[in-house]
Amino acid sequence: MAYHLVVTTPFGDRQRGDTITDQAEVARILAGEQADKVVKVQVPVETPAAVQEG
């Protein structure tokens, strides 16, 4: 399951409310000192668009 991060406490060049979507960066942040400055947000599962019958 994929997660995005939302910054709760500024760090580096990140400001409160920034969203981090790059999965490599998400993993790096969660494994490092900034893990307590973000919250994980579950990424919605993408479903195929509904097929219109016409």
C-alpha positions in Angstrom: 0.0 0.0 0.0 1.4 3.4 -0.9 1.5 6.4 1.3 2.1 10.1 0.8 3.4 12.3 3.6 2.1 15.6 4.8 4.6 17.9 6.6 3.4 18.9 10.1 6.6 20.6 11.3 8.8 22.5 8.8 12.2 21.0 8.0 14.8 21.6 5.3 13.0 23.4 2.4 9.6 21.8 3.4 6.8 23.9 4.9 3.9 22.8 7.0 1.2 21.3 4.7 3.6 20.3 1.9 2.7 16.9 0.4 5.5 14.5 -0.4 4.5 11.9 -3.1 7.8 10.5 -4.4 7.9 7.0 -2.8 11.8 7.0 -2.6 11.7 10.3 -0.7 8.8 9.0 1.5 10.9 5.9 2.5 14.0 8.1 3.2 12.1 10.5 5.4 10.3 7.8 7.3 13.7 6.1 8.0 15.3 9.3 9.1 15.3 12.0 11.7 12.3 13.9 10.1 9.9 11.0 10.5 8.3 12.8 13.5 7.7 15.9 11.4 5.3 14.2 8.9 2.1 12.2 8.9 1.3 9.3 6.5 -1.7 9.6 4.3 -3.0 6.6 2.5 -3.1 7.0 -1.3 -6.5 6.1 -2.7 -6.5 3.0 -4.8 -7.1 3.9 -8.4 -9.9 2.1 -10.1 -10.6 2.0 -13.8 -13.0 4.6 -15.1 -16.5 3.5 -15.5 -17.4 2.4 -19.0 -20.2 4.4 -20.4 -22.8 2.5 -22.3 -24.5 4.3 -24.9 
